């Protein structure tokens, strides 16, 4: 899994010396590989804790409605990302490697913060309390918890490097499948955390470290692609 993720980042998010060189790699990716890649950026592991915190005081019916509403908002956000992302790249003349650098920096900072927060054992620290309210389904749940800023950038990069309709359809399928997985995770968040809290904490730590490394890798490769760093 880790090898697939690193290979996928190298090929999809950053390409090679030019977009035409990266195009064959995008065509060769399987649905499972793309799912693994987006899982790191938009997946459900990071959602469980915030969702339980947001719906702590909500009853089962309201919790279910918030989950469904967040799922719909997330899907809508990704559709808008796909529709307008490439247009903005062309309008502002932003090279794909530059966008990849921005995504790498954001991913590195967010992942590093998440990893460091696990070592914060301040006994006076208290988590934010949320009153039951549907408006939290949009923010902070759908964005930026589910649809992360670096996840948005990653989707735009993948679409910019996608050569044809069939490849785009594969990306749509991966994103939809991941959003459905996120919905399932939210609907069963409380029992999942009740019985699997410790394994998920360990997995989350490993995932956070991987994301820190991915952020650095994406940034360095992006700098290499624009000629800022010369490959040896």
N, C-alpha and C positions, 0 to 999 in steps of 0.2 A: 504493500500500500504506500509506504513512504517513498519508494523508488518511483512509483507511478506518479505521485504528486510532484516530486522534484522534476521529473522529466517533462511533465505536463506544463509546469510553470515555465521551464526553459523554452519549450516549443511554442506554446500558445500565447502566453502573456507577452513575450518579448520578441519572438521570431528570431531571424538570423540577421544578415546584413541588410536585407530588404524584405518587403512584404511578400513578393512573389516566391522567395526562397522558403518562407514559412508556410505558404499555402498548402503544399503537399502534406505537411505534417498535420495540419488541421483536418484534412480529409481522412487521414489514417487513424485518427483517434476513435476509439470505440465509445459506446454509450457509457460503459462502466468507468473508463478512464476519465471522461468528462465529469461524470457524477462525483468521482473522488476529488477532482480538482475543485469544483464548486462547493463540495461538502466542507472544505477547509474555510471557505470564505462566507458561505451563506447557510451552513448546516445547523442542525438542531441542538447540538451540545451546549452552545453558548446561550440558548434560549430558555432552557429549563428553569434555571435559578431566577432570572428576571421575571419570567412569566408567573411563577409561584409567588414571588414577592408582590407583583402588581395585583394579582387576584387573591391575595391572602384573606381579605375580608369579604370576598364575593361568594355567593352561593353557587351551587353546581350549574344552574341554568345560566346565570350571568357569566360564569367562567367559560362555559361552552360558547356563548355568543361572542365573547371577547376573542376567543381563539379563532372562531370562524371569520369574524370581522378582520382580525389581524392577517389571516391567510389571504383574504380578498384584497386588502390594501397592499400586501406584499406582492401579490401577482400583478396588480395594477402598476405598482412602482417599477417592476421589472419590465413590463410591457412598454411603459414610457421610456425607460432606459434604452431599450432596443430601438424604439422608434426615433428618438431624438439624439441618441448618443453619437452615432456616426455623422449625423448632420452637423452637430456642434464641432466635431473634429475637423470637418472640411471647412466650416464657416470661419473658424478661428485659426485654421492652418496649424493644428496641433499634431505633430507626428505621433504615431502610435507608441514608439519607445518612450517619449516624454510622458505620455499618460501612464505608461507602465511604471516609470520612475515615481510618479506621484502616488500611484497605488501602493508601490513597495514601501515608500516612506510612511504612509498612513498605516499600513498593515504592521510595519515594524513598531511604530510608536504605540498603537493600540494593544498589540500583543505583548509588548514589553511591559506596559502598564498593568495588564491583566496578570502577568506572571509575577511581578513585584508585589501586587496587592495580596497575593496568597501568603506572603510573608509578613503582612501587617496583622499583628496580634494585639492591637490597641484595645484594651478592655472597655474603654469609654466610647469606642466607635459603635454607632448604631445605624442600622440600615433604614433607608427612607420608607416611610409608611404611606401606602396608597389607599385612598377611599375607593369603594367600588364605583367605577365609572367607565362607560363605553369609550370615552374619548382616548383612553390610554391605549386602545387597540391600534390607533394610528401612530401616536408618539407617546412614549418611547418604544413601543413594542414592535410595530411594523418597521419603523425607521427611527433610530439606527440599529435596533437590536437584531432584527431578522435581516433586513436589507441593509447591509453595512456599506459605508462609503467606499471602502476598498473592494467590496464585492461588486458594487456598481461599476467601478472602474474596470474590474476584471471582465465583466460581461461586455462592456463596450469594446475592450481590446479584442476579445474573442470574436465578436461580431465583425469588427473591422478587418480581421484576418480571415474571415469566412468567405470562401470563393463562390459558393453556389447555394441554391435554395435547399438542396438536400442536406447540406452541412448545417444550414441555419435551422432546419427542422429538427435535427439532432440536438442542437443546443436548446431549442424550445422544449423538447421532451425532457431533457436533463433538468432544466430549471423547474418545470412543472412537477416532475417527480420529487424533486427536493423540497418544493413548497408543500406538497402533500405530506411528505415525511415530517416537515416542521409542524404541520397541523396535527398529525397524529401525536407527535411529541408533546404539544401543548395540551391536547385533550387528556393525555395520560401522565402529565407532568408530575402530579403529586404522588401517585403510586410508584412511578419510576424513581423519583428521588427518595422515596421511603425505603425501597428495597435495594437500590443500586447507587446510593449516594457515594459511598467510598470508592467503588470502581470508576464511577463517572468523574470524581474529583481527580483521581490519578490519571485517567484518560485526558481530562481537560488540561492538566498540567503538561502532559506530553504534547498535546495539540497546541498549547500556547507556545511551547519552545519551538515546535516545528514552524509555527507562524512567524515567530521572530526570525528564524533562519530564512524562511521564504521571503520575508520582507527585505532582508539584506541581499539575498540572491537576486530578486527582481530588480532592486535598485542598481546593483552593480552591473548586471547584464544590460539594463537599459542605458546606463552610462557608457558601456562598451559599444552598444549599437549606434550611439550618436557620436562616437569617436572621442569621447572624453577620457576613456580608459583604453589603452592599447592592449589587446590580448597577446599573451606570450605564446 
